[in-house]
Amino acid sequence: MNDFPIENLPYGAFSRDGSVHLGVAFDERIFDLHAASRSGAFHDVCEPGVLEAENLNPLLAQGPHVWAAVRARVRSMLGAPVDAELFVERAAASMRMPVAVADYVDFYSSEQHARNLGKIFRPGSEPLLPNWKWMPIGYHGRSGTIVVSGTPIRRPSGQRKAPDAERPDFGPSTMLDIELELGFVTGDDAIFGLVLVNDWSARDIQAWEYQPLGPFLGKSFATTISPWVVPLDALAAFRVRPAPQDPVPPSYLQIEDDFALDVALDVRLQSEEMRVAGMAPAVISQTNARNVYWTMRQQLAHVRSNGTRIRAGDLFASGTISGSEPTSYGSLIELTWRGTKPIRLPNGESRAFLEDGDEVTLTGRCDRNGVRLGFGCCSGRIEP
Amino acid sequence: MNDFPIENLPYGAFSRDGSVHLGVAFDERIFDLHAASRSGAFHDVCEPGVLEAENLNPLLAQGPHVWAAVRARVRSMLGAPVDAELFVERAAASMRMPVAVADYVDFYSSEQHARNLGKIFRPGSEPLLPNWKWMPIGYHGRSGTIVVSGTPIRRPSGQRKAPDAERPDFGPSTMLDIELELGFVTGDDAIFGLVLVNDWSARDIQAWEYQPLGPFLGKSFATTISPWVVPLDALAAFRVRPAPQDPVPPSYLQIEDDFALDVALDVRLQSEEMRVAGMAPAVISQTNARNVYWTMRQQLAHVRSNGTRIRAGDLFASGTISGSEPTSYGSLIELTWRGTKPIRLPNGESRAFLEDGDEVTLTGRCDRNGVRLGFGCCSGRIEP
């Protein structure tokens, strides 16, 4: 399947001629927005600095009217013959961070995930805390360690303490995990577009440190995002009715015409041994973004409810997206139930958590009402 | 006392002629670094873009050698007659954010504060959680809502739930609080300088939302910093031996020649009624930064221990600094024991938490070995 038909046209940043250009993915190529802007193609739509920047932040700051105008112009240009100089091959391109992330918020909006982690981290007590169904629970993550797909992930070290140990020890994490998420970037108060997010997590570090102030070094070492920001406009055909909410949330979270998105999500894992043997990555989880309890608009309304200003370039991630079936859980700690039920890979290896050399790839695609598009890949390989 | 003698020379940003200039506070004036740089005074020390920027970030990125060279040059210039055009009156200046804050980490490093909050938020259980003495507990805050002293603080709304209520309600916080903190800004891996930090906190919102992922909207609406960044170099005379730590922390937190800082800290409150009556602000707390259990270098070593890259412009705050006496607690929730022991103001008003119109001012000063200097003010006034 082609992730990037004319209906998609996601934005990214790539290296060209020693500098970073903005571009739009279209089939197997990248339309060079920087070069097109220099040729005057957007002179009546926005200032040259917007599309000739090294990331999307200046475009994000323009707001929805300019976003729509740029998208319409790109779409009409790509519907007609275009100078070949304005394209590069996507397969050969080196992608960069599409956005200079301002603040990064990570939510916890999948009910199944929250229940699973409650059971695992707080066995014997009610898995869902009393506040969970009243508001989208979230926390701030570290924006300075968000990296683009393909960046190697170094296994973090940290403190961890076995329940029966007298004191913690310090060393490389032995419970390195993924989190399958979907995130959105904003221009001030509006949602611009979406990316896949892998919120790498060291469960042993997290378990020891997280009370009472939440996850910190168990998450801060790295977060990977996919290089292509899929415009919210491109996803109109995939809006579905959000799951009913019981109890009815407070009025500031009751949003008219709210929507969930029907995005099928996969997690693939390829071990070092599989790669050497030329074996394809194995699918270890399949789920769907419509499983998320709190919608993107509710998340944004919640963050703004205390008067907080949203900036161009803020990133909001859904939290791990887990479905109701064990094969649809979005993290290894859930898939292997804290390592007690290891996953079997096709070459006979088993996995409780990630080993050095493992490469994890998230993908997302939409297929509905005759329209098909995808999110590209969000990959990272573990280094010792 | 003069906060800004020649031994201090803190950096800030201020408005001049319609743009933002960097400057150095010296006695009652500001030495205009931007103007001095344009006149060529630093041509052999750093590129013109560094001191002619609108914030300290380019200087922070230069690292300690350039910091020392700039400081030495400023000091030698101010020891001789200087063109009056290079000064503005400090009292008339409009101060701006000295730093574009990249990531903001807030620690929880005062033992007395952690014990007090444990008793208040988790009555009946051990106040200090098992991890507290093994590592500096912290979390990421919102960098986009950090504001400079003098910026009005709007009372946040949010969800809160009384213990006996069946469901939460939404409305303006009735438990708006301060947190007296000292923070440091970094250039990559080194500490550049320090500011006062008021981490405004809505305790009712915080209490309902904070489990399991930590503080979020109860803190994210605003954090105020003082406008003058006091260079770590200026504080050499105020280094003191850190408090002994028991248990001995892991080796990555054992830092040779580590230090605490002897900085006397005050919190002052002036109500609307006091202001109208011309009454001076009342001191409501007095403490000292040497009371902090985890040092700045330990905090930085901890954040870096999982491989996290520190950026120029990152801000790390100590967490509320509380001493052992009830009059030395650094927040109202501790000073009034969650409102059960209201503070009496000199005009007869009482305070459990902040009322609209209240102005809170933090100050810090050092006086040791014949050297005296201060941090200026960190103020904010509550708006409805």
Interface residues (C-beta under 8 A of the other chain):
Chain A: A102 D103 Y108 G118 F121 R122 L129 P130 N131 W134 M135 I137 G138 Y139 H140 G141 R142 S143 G144 T145 R154 P156 S157 G158 Q159 K161 R167 P168 D169 F170 A202 I205 W208 E209 Y210 Q211 P212 L213 G214 P215 F216 L217 S220 F221 A222 P247 P250 S251 Y252 H302 V303 S305 N306 G307 T308 R309 I310 R311 D314
Chain B: A102 D103 Y108 G118 F121 R122 L129 P130 N131 W134 M135 I137 G138 Y139 H140 G141 R142 S143 G144 T145 R154 P156 S157 G158 Q159 K161 R167 P168 D169 F170 A202 I205 W208 E209 Y210 Q211 P212 L213 G214 P215 F216 L217 S220 F221 P247 P250 S251 Y252 H302 V303 S305 N306 G307 T308 R309 I310 R311 D314
